[in-house]
Amino acid sequence: MPPLSSRVTLTVLRSLACRSAVFGLVLSLNVTGGIAQQAQAADAAVESDLQIEITKIGLGKEVVMTQGKKEWFMRVEVTPENSVIVRQEKQGERYLLDESEMHDRAMTPAEVDAAISDFINSVKTRQKAK
């Protein structure tokens, strides 16, 4: 059996190694948490400026998003025979985008929700990138 001083030294070294490992883990979690918090703060800043209004219209939906002088609009109209999607983007009175598409079948409620959600997320992503 090693002398008492050797056992104490080994115990102290093990304790220091354990503390160093725990400190490293805490430090890495803290840095990762800080980055995640910064990303969430950026998301919150974009979302706080962006006003979103969704309205149900018959079997379809309409979304209007505004941020300052910019406005994004999407309307999904659904009839038993077809579906029409209209997208517009305005800066003040000037249209930056004005497009429509027609589908020869009725979209399901899940497809309407997915189209609206994708449009909202694309606008949010483009605003975050700026």
N, C-alpha and C positions, 0 to 999 in steps of 0.2 A: 504494500500500500504506500502511495507517495506521501511525503511529509505534508503536514497541515498547510503550510504556506503554498505548496503547489496546488492543493485542492482549492484553496481560496482564490488563487490566481486563475485557475481554470474556470471556476464559477463566475468570477468577475468578467473574464473574457467572453464567456458564453452569454452573460447578461448584456454586455456591450454589443455583441453581435446581434442579439435578439432586438435590442433597442434600436440599433442602426437599421435593421430590416423593417421594423415597425415605422420608424421615422421616414424611411424611403417610401414606404407604402402610403403613409399619410400625406407626404409631400406630393407624390404623383397623383393621388386622388384629389388633392386640393387644386393642383394646376389644371387637371382635367375638368373639375367642377367649375373653375373660373372661366375656362374656355366655353363650356356649355352655357354658363350664365350670360356671357357676352353675346353668344348667338341668340339666346332667348331674348335678351334686351333688344337686339337688332330686330328680331321678329316682332316684338311688342311695339317698337317705334314705327315700323311700317304699318302694322295693323291698327295702331291708334290713330294714324293720320288717314287711313283708308276707311271710308264709310261704305258699308255694304248693306243693300236693301234687296231682299228676295221676296217676290210676290208670286203666288200661285195664280195661274190664268187658265181656267178650264182644265184640260188634261196636261197642260204644259206649265212652264215657269218663266219668270223674267228676273234678271238680276241687274241692278244698277250700282256701280261702284264709283265713288268720287274721291278725289284727293286734290285739294286746291282747285285749279282750273281744269284739271284733267277729269274725264269721265269715260268709263267703260260700260258698255251695255250689251246684254245678251238676252235674246228671247227665243224660247223653244215653244213653238205652237204645234199642237198635236191634234189631228183629226183622225177619224177611223180609216181614212184612205192614205194619209201621208203625214209627214212631219217637216216643218220648216224651221231652220235655225238662222237667226240674224245676229251678227256681231258688229259692234261699232266702237270706235275709240275717238274721242274728241279732245282737242286742246283748245279751250275757249269756244269759239264758234267754228273752228276749222276741224273737219273730219280727217283723221289720220288713217282710219280703217273703216270700211263700210262694205261688208260682204255678207252673203247669204248662201245657204245650201238647202236643197230639198231632197228628202228621202221618200221613196215610193211606198212606204209602209208607216204605220203608227209606231212611234217609239214607246217602249214600256216605261212605267214610272221610274224604274231603276236606271234606265238609260238616260232619262231626262235629268235625274239627280246627278248621275255621273258626269254628264256634259256640263252642267252648271258648276259642279265642284271642280272639275278640271279647269274651267275658265277662270274661276276665282283664284285657284292655286297658281295658274300661269301668270296672272296679273301680279299677285303677291311676289312671285319669284322674280319677275322683271323689275319690280320696284326695289327689292332687296339688292339687286345687282347694281343699281344706280347709285 
